[in-house]
Amino acid sequence: MNNDIDISKLLETLSKMNKSELEAGIAKANEILKGKTNNDFFNQNKK
């Protein structure tokens, strides 16, 4: 898996999100950082 992040694409995506979308994304990121594995995250998004 490629962990490189294209910063310009990330910033472009973030600029299109509204406040509630950003907050939801940050909450998900916090869950991952608190111990969920990336696989758990990706499997959850596939459902």
Order of alpha helices (4+ residues) and beta strands (2+ residues): alpha-alpha-alpha
